């Protein structure tokens, strides 16, 4: 994907065919097709990479070890730090390379980086821990069977279910939520031969899945806000004064660096200061709960939208004051630094919400579905980007056309991004309220300990290891439960996993995030300037690609968890990534639109089709690669920590913080470096550097192969089947009475183990029609598993608006910055895309504060290991996202006013004498101002919804039942 993307960038495009006085309506179709094919190839690759790499990283920590369990908690923080640090560097460097040197170079660098990343990944093969897949029903079949059985037993009475639970001894094990799924405990018509009777564990598993959906849904507004970083935030910055010093202007896209900077700076604060302080008060390893963390981020997201709206108002007023309203190409005399607060707020919100969502979905799904859990988190951002695109299209249709200036007019001085930001802020508040509701009642799912069984098979060469008595080896002292080395042998704790192996994952993710943000942060500039697309079309394409890239992890995670395993999925996805980056670099070095524009400023409406095809093919190849890489690498990193070991458990808690820190630090560097390279040197170089980095990342990953811990994949029912079965069984048993379910729970001895939420899922404890021959009867654990998944849905949905806001940073934020004065010093202008550096900067600065200051303080008050819950963290991020949109809208208003005052309204190519630094606030925390006000309003609405769901969310909590039974068995033997 990256290779084809590079190829599409170096092929002749629209600008190559435009002379100085004439214009054409299209560029070479081949180039456009190649470009978009490459772009979506990257999205497909990300679909396999994204859900696996993080899950594989988390797998390196043993949740049974106290130290590794704490390390795993931090893993997600530092993972995010690495991601944002990488993105910050990518935004700064690649956006500059793409704007000033070559798009081919700007796309080629990521391609090279992906090759390096693959090598790095492979280097660690021997050190990884690999999960063992047992010969049992797929979790998809298992969970699905619970739902099927519950549906078939829908007419079963509660008393019948209660009797069945009592008979099975499951009455004390069934959760109160989604009790209807307990009907899956009964077979249809009580004849077990008619269907499989689900166990209480299977019913609880289905409940656990079901509980996830409210959280997922209420997080969507956050995702909508999140989508604004790379779109309207950048567009804002493009209109402001981006001069750092005479002769040097920063790219508008590089403002996204402040997001990464905020993340990189805050994650160490969070992990090293906040978590210990919060832990002292809450006694929770992570200081606050995952839901608390998510909620805090939602609030910050809403605040970000408010700030963005206010900054946009300021920008519009400045444009009016200077008469630049009709001079969109003139820089508004308003510093681009005005945008920094919204970028910083956005970055801090990401530290809370995104890291919280990562850890939440990884922790609350069944063990076999952890890659899918990471993919569910990614799907929030993906759907948020698509919703952002849809929202933009609907608003543009409603406000534009017929000679009117819409909220997203190509002339941002006539647009109203401030309205959009206000809307997102409002939606964020509403989503947060809904989130609180679900988070309050959420019942945390308790993770089942893995049986201490090992197989002597190649863990990375056999996808479905068979479990037989002959393959089992005795329990060895110092080994990690449920993990093997790369050869399939029992893995020694001292020689594998932990931070040593997880650091490989973070390194790979840093390179991958550098690559991804190197493309996304300045993509809107490439589409508008190199491919000649309008602002709205370019923003829609960016959001569509970003949404695809974020949703692909659902597919990649499913493939990883069901077939390939995380390690192999990461390797394959990285190879696809490198291919996409290589093609992307090629597309950038081929003649593009800019090469056909003559000196008289005449334009053409289309570029060579072949180049466009190659570009988009490469782009979507990268998206496909991310789909496999993203959900696996982080989970694989977390897998390196043993949750049963106290030290590793603590390390895992910090892992996610430092992961995020690394990600955002990388993003910050990317935004600064690549945006400058892309704007001032070459797009080919701007894409080529990430390609090289991915090659290095692959090498790093491979270096650690011998040290990794690989989860044992058992031959059991797929978690998808298992959870789905709980829902199906519960639906089939929909008429089962509560008394019947209660009897079944009591019979199974699971009545005290069933959660109170989604009690209807307890119907899956009964076979359809009480006849066990008609359907599978699910266990209470399977029902609770389905409940846990179901509880995620509202959180996921209410986070979508946040994702919409998130999508703006690389689109309209960048376009804003492109219109402003980006001069740092005479002769040097920062690329508009490099403003995204402040997002990464905010994250990098805030994550250490969060992990080391906020968490310890919060822990002292809440006695929670994480200081605040994951949902609280997400909610805070949503509020900050809304505030970001408010700031962005205000800055856009200021930019428009400046353009009007200076008479630049109808001169869109003239830089508005307004510093690009006006955009920094919205990066940290058009009439584009209308759009930003809209996003701010939507953020508030989504935040309110999020609060509603988060309030009732029941966390999935680790269970020690199986380990106690195992220890008893060992002692007796």
Buried (B, 14 or more C-beta within 10 A) or exposed (E): BBBBBBBBBBBBBBBBBBBEEBBBEBBBBBBBBBBBBBBBBBBBBBBBBBBBBBBBBBBBBBBBBBBBBBBBBBBBBBBBBBBBBBBBBBBBBBBBBBBBBBBBBBBBBBBBBBBBBBBBBBBBBBBBBBBBBBBBBBBBBBBBBBBBBBBBBBBBBBBBBBBBBBBBBBBBBBBBBBBBBBBBBBBBBBBBEBBBBBBBBBBBBBBBBBBBBBBBBBBBBBBBBBBBBBBBBBBBBBBBBBBBBEEBBBBBBBBBBBBBBBBBBBBBBBBBBBBBBBBBBBBBBBBBBBBBBBBBBBBBBBBBBBBBBBBBBBBBBBBBBBBBBBBBBBBBBBBBBBBBBBBBBBBBBBBBBBBBBBBBBBBBBBBBBBBBBBBBBBBBBBBBBBBBBBBBBEBBEEBBEEEEBBBBBBBBBBBBBBBBBBBBBBBBBBBBBBBBBBBBBBBBBBBBBBBBBBBBBBBBEBBBBBBEEEBBBEBEEEBBBBBBBBBBBBBBBEBBBBBBBBBBBBBBBBBBBBBBBBBBBBBBBBBBBBBBBEBBBBBBBBBBBBBBBBBBBBBBBBBBBBBBBBBBBBBBBBBBBBBBBBBBBBBBBBBBBBBBBBEEEBBBBBBBBBBBBBBBBBBBBBBBBBBBBBBBBBBBBBBBBBBBBBBBBBBBBBBBBBBBBBBBBBBBBBBBBBBBBBBBBBBBBBBBBBBBBBBBBBBBBBBBBBBBBBBBBBBBBBBBBBBBBBBBBBBBBBBBBBBBBBBBBBBBBBBBBBBBBBBBBBBBBBBBBBBBBBBBBBBBBBBBBBBBBBBBBBBBBBBBBBBBBBBBBBBBBBBBBBBBBBBBEEEBBBBBBBBBBBBBBBBBBBBBBBBBBBBBBBBBBBBBBBBBBBBBBBBBBBBBBBBBBBBBBBBBBBBBBBBBBBBBBBBBEBBBBBBBBBBBBBBBBBBBBBBBBBBBBBBBBBBBBBBBBBBBBBBBBBBBBBBEEBEEEEEEE
